[in-house]
Amino acid sequence: MKTDLAGSEFSEMVQAQFNAFVADPAFPCLGAKAALNAGSYQLRSYARLADPATSAKLYLDLTAFTGWELARAHEYASFIAVFQGPLGLGEMAFERLLWSQLHQLHALDQESWDPLVSSDPASPRFSFSLAGQALYVVGLHDGSSRLARRFRWPALVFNPHEQFEKLRADGKWKRMQKIIRDRDRALQGSVNPMLNDFGETSEARQYSGRAVEENWRPPLPAGDRKSGCPFAH
C-alpha cells in the first residue's frame, strides 16, 4: 500500500473511504451517520499522528471547528482528523500516540479548560477541552479490536460535548444510546465494555477503543509539579 501519497490525493482517498465507512449499513453510530447525511462535519488529513508539525496545523483546524456556526447549531457535528501514519499500530501503541497528540494540542491551547467538565483524566467528569469547549474523542485505527473503530488509517473524531447534553435534555439520548449499543452488539457480538454514561467513570477510558485495565491511567507526561495534572494550564 502506498504511504507517500501527495496531500490532495490522500485527502480525496480518505474522504471517499471515510464516507463509505460511516455509510455502511452495519456501522453502528447513528450520530456519525446523521452528521454525514447533513454535511455537519469537517474532515481534514494530516501527515503523522502526534507529530509536532501535525499538531500545529490540527490545533488551528480544531479551533476553527469549535467556532464553526454549523457545529454549534446542528444536533450532530464532528471534526475528523485522519493521519497518513503510522500504520499497523497495536492497540497500546495507538493509545500512547492518541494521548501524546491530545497533550500536544493542550500545550498549544490558549483558552481555559471548559468549566463544565474536569481536566483530570481520573475524574468521572473528565472531558478533553480545546478552545474552551469540551470535546469527546473517538480513536480509530487499523488494529482496533472493535470493528466499529477499525479504519484503514489512524484517525481522531472530535465531538462537541454539548451536543450530548442537548440530547439528554431533549430526552433523546437513552433511546439513541440503546439503538447504537444494539447495533454494535449485532456487528461485534458484544457491546464495547468501556462504554459508560458521562459522570459514571472517566470518558478518558473510552477514547482509544481498547479495553483498558481497572487501574488504568492515560499514558501522559506527569504534568506540572504544583498540580500534578497533565492537563493543567
N, C-alpha and C positions, 0 to 999 in steps of 0.2 A: 504493500500500500504506500502511495506517495505521502511523504510527510513534509515536503518542502514546497507546498503549493503557494502561489502568489496570493496576496491578501484578498483580492477581489474574487479569485477563483475559489478560494477556501470559503469565503463568505457566502457565495452562491450555493456551494455544495452543502454547507451547514444549514442554510435556510431551508433548502428543499428537504433535507433529511430530518431536521427537527420538526418541520410541519408534518411529515409523514409519520414520525414517531408519535406525536401527540394525537394525530387524526386516526391512528389505528383503532379500530373498534374495541380492541381488548385493553387499550390503555385506560387505567382506572380513574385518573384525576379529572373530575368534571370541571373544576375551576380553570385548569390549563386549557381544556377544550373550549370553554367559554371565551377565554382571552384570545385564543387563536381565531375563533369564529368572528369575534368582534373587532379584531385588529388592535386590541388594547394591550399590546405587549411590544417590547423592543428587544431585538436580538442583535448582539454585537460579537464579533470574533476577535481573538487576540492570539498572540504567539504562544507563550508558555504560562501555565498556571503557576502563581506565586513568584513570578519573576518581577523584580523591582520596576523595570521599564513597563511591563504589562500593568502593574498596579497603578502607576501614574495615570495611564490612559483610562483604565477601568474606573478609577476614582472620579474622574471628570464625567464620564458617561453615566455613572450611577447617580452622581449629584444632579445631573440634568434630568434623569428619570424621576427622582424624588420631587422635582418641581414641575414635572410634566402634567399639564392640566388633565389629560385623559386618565392618567394613573390615579389621580385623586378623585375624579368624577365617576369612574367606571367601577362596577361591582367587583370585577375581576381584572387585575392588571399584574403584569410580571415583567421583570428585566432578566434576560437570559444572556449570560456570558459563556461563550464556547471557546475552548483553547485548542490550538493545534497539538499540543503535547503537554506533558509527556504521556505516551500511550502505554498500554499494557500494565497499568498500575494494579497492585494488590489493594485490598480494602484499607489496610493500615497505612500504606504509603499515600494513598489518595487522601485519607483523613488528615495526615500530617500536612500535606500541601494545602488542603482546604483551609485549615486553621492558620497556616502561615499566610495565606492570601488575605484572610479576614484581618489578621493582625497588621499586615502592611497597609491595608485600606484604613484601618483605625488610626495608624500613625500619621496618615495624610489628612485625616478629618479635622476640620477647624471648628466644628459645632459640638455643643454639649450632647451627651447621651440623651436619647428620648426619655423624658422624666416618667413616662407611663410604664417603663419596663426597667429591669435591673441590668447593670453592666457586669454582674458577677455570674459567670457560666455555671456556678453551682446552685444558683437560686432558681426556684420554680418560676420566678417572674422574669427570668433572663430572656432577652431577645437581642440579636445583633442590631446595632444602630449606626446609621450613616447620615450625615447632614441633618441631624436632629430627628430622624424618622426611623422607627423600629422596622426591621426587615426580617422576615422568616426566610431561611436559606435552605435550599434543596440541592444536594450534590448528586451529580450523575457522572458515571464513567463506565468504561467497557468491562471492568472487572467486578462490578457490583453483584452481590448475591441476590439483590432484589430486582426482579425483572423490570419493574416499573422505573428503576433507576439506572438501567443498563443502556448506555448510549455510546455511540462509536468514539466520541471524543470526551475529554473531561469538560464538565460544564457546571456552572453555578446558576441557580434560578433564585432571584430575589423577589419576594412578595411583600408588599406593604402590610404590616401587621394590622393596621387599622381596618383593612377590608374584612379580616376575620372577625373583628369586634363588631363591625356593622352587620355581618351575617348573624352573629349571636343576638344582637339587639333586635334584629328583624325576625328572629325565631326560625331562621333557615338553616343554621349551622348543623344541628344534631341530625336532621334528616339527610342533609348533604353528606355529612361525615359517614353515616351508616351506608349510604349507597356506595361511596368511594371504597369503604372497607370491604363491602360485599364484592365489589368488582376486583379489588386487589386479591381477595381470597380466591376468586374464580381464576385469576391469572396465575397466581403463585402457589395456591393450595393452602396458604396461611396469610394472616394479616401481619404486617410489619410489627414485630414485638416492641419496637421503640416508640410507637405512636402513643401519645397521651395528650389530654387537653392542657392548654396553657394554664399554669398555676398548679398543676399536679406534680410534675417533675420538670427539670430544666429542658427546654426545647433544644439546647445545645447537643443533647444526646441523639437527636434525630437528624442533624444536618448532613452527616456523611452517608447515611443509609446503612452503616454497619451495625450489627447487633453488639452493642458495647457492654463492658463488664459493669457489675453493680457499683464498684468503687471508681468508675471511670472519671477522668478529668480531661478536658481538651488539651492536646499537645501544643501548648502555648509557652512563649517566654514567661519568665517569672513575674514580670511587671515591675512597677516602681517599688522601692523598698518601703516607702511610707504606707502605702495602701495594700500592697501585696496583690493587687488586682491587675491582671494582664490587660484589661481594657480601661485602666484609669487614665484620665487626662491630667 
